[in-house]
């Protein structure tokens, strides 16, 4: 198996004991010198996210020809794809933007806390996941679909953030719940605003940390909102305040 040193695919292969002795030693040497990579490995190691069931629905939507190119001949023949294959393909498709404006979350265990669900999904994002920037026309189309499905008003002009590039908008589906996800890429990594419908009481802004990321969340009479990213708690509060003002949330 040949994998680029330090990629998520290699980290998962390391956790699954699929690396050669040489690859394992090379990766362990890099881990001792790279704190960020070591933290990434720790995150993947402690995640309870069931990778296979989570990513299979994503891969079902991906173009078959491109998907087949990601797998070895043996994997294609046996239809037995490892976690490493699934993550590599899913991250690749997200980065290339070929999934479109809709992705599906499917987990084998019920998850009542939608913020935890989103945090587990966002924990898999790297800057490479959001490397591609869509055209303005494509982005506007994604936002329009998101508006329609979530019943919110979203315009690219109102989603501009300083020192961050707006990357995409999609609707994630978990059982009967729809979660809008608008993503940016900033210097600290991926950043997202997530929105889901609610029928409960409005809630003032609150903050928390999950999986090494800072989260700010609130609710109005019709929707729940959260921003999640790798910036400091103070910076995330500033982002939340700006978005609350600009999109009328």
CORURLIN-V362252 format. One record per residue. PHI is phi in whole degrees, 0 to 359 (none if undefined). OMEGA is omega in whole degrees, -180 to 180 (* if undefined). BURIAL is I if it has 16 or more other ideal C-beta (glycine too) atoms within 10 Angstrom, else O. Layout:
# CORURLIN-V362252
phi: <PHI | PHI>
omega: <OMEGA | OMEGA>
burial: <BURIAL | BURIAL>
This chain:
# CORURLIN-V362252
phi: <none | 244 | 230 | 300 | 296 | 88 | 282 | 299 | 301 | 291 | 297 | 294 | 298 | 297 | 294 | 271 | 58 | 252 | 268 | 289 | 298 | 295 | 297 | 297 | 294 | 299 | 293 | 296 | 296 | 291 | 298 | 290 | 254 | 233 | 297 | 297 | 293 | 296 | 293 | 297 | 298 | 298 | 296 | 295 | 291 | 267 | 293 | 263 | 285 | 283 | 303 | 297 | 290 | 290 | 261 | 303 | 297 | 298 | 289 | 297 | 272 | 284 | 302 | 298 | 298 | 293 | 298 | 299 | 292 | 281 | 252 | 288 | 303 | 295 | 294 | 294 | 291 | 268 | 54 | 240 | 265 | 281 | 302 | 299 | 298 | 297 | 294 | 300 | 292 | 298 | 295 | 298 | 294 | 297 | 294 | 279 | 74 | 271 | 282 | 96 | 263 | 217 | 227 | 239 | 260 | 220 | 242 | 287 | 247 | 301 | 231 | 281 | 265 | 292 | 291 | 294 | 300 | 295 | 298 | 296 | 291 | 293 | 297 | 275 | 282 | 235 | 305 | 293 | 301 | 249 | 294 | 275 | 251 | 289 | 293 | 299 | 297 | 295 | 296 | 298 | 295 | 298 | 295 | 295 | 298 | 296 | 304 | 296 | 282 | 254 | 68 | 235 | 259 | 228 | 225 | 305 | 298 | 272 | 250 | 290 | 237 | 295 | 61 | 216 | 253 | 292 | 249 | 193 | 222 | 214 | 246 | 269 | 240 | 228 | 53 | 261 | 254 | 253 | 235 | 283 | 229 | 252 | 242 | 232 | 239 | 237 | 298 | 275 | 129 | 297 | 225 | 218 | 252 | 239 | 223 | 220 | 288 | 208 | 237 | 271 | 278 | 301 | 224 | 288 | 296 | 225 | 231 | 198 | 237 | 216 | 52 | 79 | 245 | 268 | 232 | 236 | 221 | 199 | 209 | 251 | 289 | 242 | 217 | 256 | 229 | 208 | 247 | 220 | 188 | 258 | 286 | 295 | 301 | 295 | 294 | 292 | 295 | 296 | 298 | 299 | 298 | 295 | 292 | 303 | 289 | 283 | 253 | 67 | 264>
omega: <179 | -179 | 177 | -177 | 174 | 178 | 177 | 179 | -179 | 179 | 178 | 176 | 177 | 179 | -180 | 178 | -179 | -179 | 172 | -180 | 179 | 179 | -180 | -180 | 179 | -179 | -180 | 176 | 179 | 180 | -180 | -177 | -174 | -177 | -179 | 179 | 178 | 178 | 177 | 178 | 180 | 179 | 179 | -177 | -176 | -179 | 176 | -177 | 180 | -170 | -174 | -179 | 180 | -172 | -179 | 178 | 176 | -175 | 178 | -179 | -175 | 178 | -172 | -178 | 180 | 180 | -178 | 180 | -178 | -172 | 176 | 178 | -180 | 180 | 179 | -178 | -174 | -177 | -179 | -171 | -179 | 176 | -179 | 178 | -177 | -179 | -180 | -179 | -177 | 179 | 179 | -179 | 178 | -179 | -179 | 179 | -175 | 178 | 179 | -173 | -175 | 174 | -177 | 171 | 178 | -178 | -176 | 180 | 180 | 178 | -176 | -177 | -174 | 179 | 176 | 178 | 180 | -179 | 179 | 179 | -179 | -180 | 179 | -178 | 172 | 175 | 180 | 178 | -177 | -175 | -176 | 176 | -179 | 174 | 178 | 179 | 179 | 180 | 178 | 179 | 178 | -180 | 180 | 177 | 180 | 177 | -176 | -175 | -177 | -180 | 177 | 178 | -177 | 176 | -177 | -179 | -179 | -179 | 179 | 178 | 179 | 177 | 177 | -179 | 178 | -172 | -180 | 174 | 179 | 178 | 176 | -179 | 176 | -174 | -179 | -178 | 175 | -179 | 175 | 179 | 175 | -174 | 173 | 170 | 176 | -174 | -179 | 179 | -180 | 179 | -179 | 166 | -180 | -174 | 173 | -180 | 175 | 178 | -178 | -179 | 174 | -178 | 179 | -176 | 177 | -177 | 176 | 175 | 175 | 176 | 177 | 180 | 177 | -177 | 171 | -176 | -179 | -180 | 168 | -175 | -175 | -175 | 169 | -178 | 171 | 169 | -175 | -179 | -174 | 177 | -179 | 179 | -180 | 179 | 179 | 176 | 177 | 177 | -179 | 180 | -179 | -179 | 176 | -179 | -171 | 180 | 177 | -178 | *>
burial: <O | O | I | O | O | I | I | I | I | I | I | I | I | I | O | O | O | I | I | O | O | O | I | O | O | O | I | O | O | O | I | O | O | O | O | O | I | O | O | I | I | O | O | I | O | O | O | O | I | O | I | O | O | I | I | O | O | I | I | O | O | I | O | O | O | O | I | O | O | I | I | O | O | O | O | O | O | O | O | O | I | I | I | I | I | I | I | I | I | I | I | I | I | I | I | O | I | O | I | O | I | O | I | I | I | O | I | O | O | O | I | O | O | I | I | O | I | I | I | I | I | I | I | I | I | I | O | O | I | I | O | O | O | I | O | O | O | O | I | O | O | I | I | O | I | I | O | O | I | I | O | I | O | I | O | O | O | O | I | O | I | O | O | I | O | I | I | I | I | I | I | I | O | I | O | O | O | I | I | I | I | I | I | I | I | I | O | I | I | I | I | I | I | I | I | I | O | I | O | O | O | O | O | O | O | O | O | O | O | I | O | O | I | I | I | I | I | I | I | O | O | O | I | I | I | I | I | I | I | I | I | O | O | O | I | I | I | I | I | I | O | I | I | I | O | O | I | O | I>
